[in-house]
Amino acid sequence: MTRPALGRVEAYLDRVLRRGPLHFTLIDPDKSPDEKAAELARGAVELGSHAILLGGSTGINPRVMAEALVAIRRVVRVPTIIFPQGTESIAPGADAILFMSLLNSRNLELVIRAHARVALRVRQSGLETIPMGYLVVAPGMRVGQVGKVDAVPRTEIDTAAGYALAAELLGMRFVYLEAGSGAPRPVPLAMVRRVRRSLTVPLIVGGGIRSGTDARNLLSAGADVLVTGTVTEEEGLGRGFRDILREVGRARSS
């Protein structure tokens, strides 16, 4: 049996990553419903964001997701990808879904069991799946609490590298280091460097990224994709967000 070719969205990400690092804008449709989500997405893409991630709240349901998806896809041409909080995040109309395992959760539901329950439905829906290992680093914030996570301590760099490499060896095609939405600081730079050296797949970093300086340091450490969400919830498409996008653009042109 031959391995399936990359889906349309993953092929797009592979293509644009060859030219440099990317930025994804995370929008929570519970906090920014339908038209507000569309307004944020359109502005983010105009500033240079390469994809929209939709999800992240504990209050999401298929109706809220579907309404936001319709509104966003009406105004942007970049992929809109579901960032699932759980099985209730799955809704029609997205370009793809991050089919992700919360690697360091104590709850097997979030490691594999929920995935097994929805796998047949996802395949039948035709929704493109992007397999990803999701690793929460201290402080972890709300995702660490809800996900019953043993957050990787910020000093345990080899632990993070081991989780990340295990995810790649299990066949996951992206690894995401997450400090948690609203974290006071991003993932430590030394950890990003160590994980990047351990992987051959793209490395996504999110949580606590609020400034151009944060973005520049993480990109220099080896992050392939930066994800920001809290900065736009707190400031809209203001200076912090624009500075982050400016640093991604500089890294792509260097």
Secondary structure, DSSP 8 states (H G I E B T S, - for coil): -------HHHHHHHHHHTTS-EEEEEE-TTTS-HHHHHHHHHHHHHTT--EEEEE--TT--HHHHHHHHHHHHTT--S-EEEE-SSGGG--TT-SEEEEEEETTBS-HIIIIIHHHHHHHHHHHHT-EEEEEEEEEBTT-HHHHHHTTB--B-TT-HHHHHHHHHHHHHTT-SEEEEE--TT-SS-S-HHHHHHHHHH-SS-EEEESS--SHHHHHHHHHHT-SEEEE-HHHHHHSSSHHHHHHHHHHHHHHH-
